[in-house]
């Protein structure tokens, strides 16, 4: 898909509570199902890290399904 879109990407392994990028690095951060698995204290740290690593006016998208969704009931 990256070739199709004409963009590059770099994948890094790191902690959600210590995102391995400098301050104000991203225009957008997307979280799909990941932060849901964090304990509440770590989730708060994660949100601080999102704020630290996004540019001013940057966007944060998080998708966490409802406990009533088929993701949880199946």
BELSULFEN-V232282 format. One record per residue. N is the residue number from 1. PHI is phi in whole degrees, -180 to 180 (999 if undefined). PSI is psi in degrees with one decimal (* if undefined). Layout:
n->N phi->PHI psi->PSI
n->N phi->PHI psi->PSI
This chain:
n->1 phi->999 psi->-34.5
n->2 phi->-63 psi->-43.2
n->3 phi->-62 psi->-42.6
n->4 phi->-60 psi->-40.4
n->5 phi->-82 psi->-11.5
n->6 phi->72 psi->35.2
n->7 phi->-129 psi->163.2
n->8 phi->-112 psi->159.8
n->9 phi->-148 psi->155.1
n->10 phi->-127 psi->126.4
n->11 phi->-101 psi->134.4
n->12 phi->-129 psi->146.2
n->13 phi->-94 psi->128.9
n->14 phi->-165 psi->-178.9
n->15 phi->-94 psi->139.9
n->16 phi->-69 psi->-19.5
n->17 phi->-94 psi->-0.4
n->18 phi->-151 psi->75.5
n->19 phi->-64 psi->125.8
n->20 phi->-80 psi->51.1
n->21 phi->-138 psi->157.3
n->22 phi->-72 psi->167.0
n->23 phi->-59 psi->143.2
n->24 phi->57 psi->43.7
n->25 phi->-91 psi->-36.3
n->26 phi->-107 psi->146.3
n->27 phi->-81 psi->-35.2
n->28 phi->-142 psi->140.4
n->29 phi->-125 psi->130.7
n->30 phi->-117 psi->131.4
n->31 phi->-121 psi->114.6
n->32 phi->-115 psi->104.1
n->33 phi->69 psi->-6.3
n->34 phi->-79 psi->-51.8
n->35 phi->-65 psi->-20.9
n->36 phi->-58 psi->-29.3
n->37 phi->-82 psi->-8.1
n->38 phi->-80 psi->144.2
n->39 phi->-63 psi->156.9
n->40 phi->-55 psi->-43.0
n->41 phi->-62 psi->-41.0
n->42 phi->-71 psi->-32.9
n->43 phi->-61 psi->-40.9
n->44 phi->-64 psi->-42.4
n->45 phi->-63 psi->-41.8
n->46 phi->-58 psi->-45.8
n->47 phi->-62 psi->-37.5
n->48 phi->-63 psi->-39.8
n->49 phi->-67 psi->-38.5
n->50 phi->-60 psi->-46.4
n->51 phi->-63 psi->-38.8
n->52 phi->-68 psi->-38.8
n->53 phi->-95 psi->-5.7
n->54 phi->-95 psi->149.2
n->55 phi->-68 psi->164.3
n->56 phi->-60 psi->126.4
n->57 phi->84 psi->4.0
n->58 phi->-67 psi->166.0
n->59 phi->-112 psi->146.3
n->60 phi->-129 psi->124.9
n->61 phi->-118 psi->130.1
n->62 phi->-132 psi->129.4
n->63 phi->-117 psi->114.1
n->64 phi->-130 psi->118.9
n->65 phi->-71 psi->156.6
n->66 phi->-67 psi->149.9
n->67 phi->-67 psi->-10.9
n->68 phi->-91 psi->-3.1
n->69 phi->-77 psi->164.0
n->70 phi->-64 psi->-22.5
n->71 phi->-59 psi->-39.1
n->72 phi->-91 psi->-30.7
n->73 phi->-83 psi->-18.8
n->74 phi->-94 psi->*
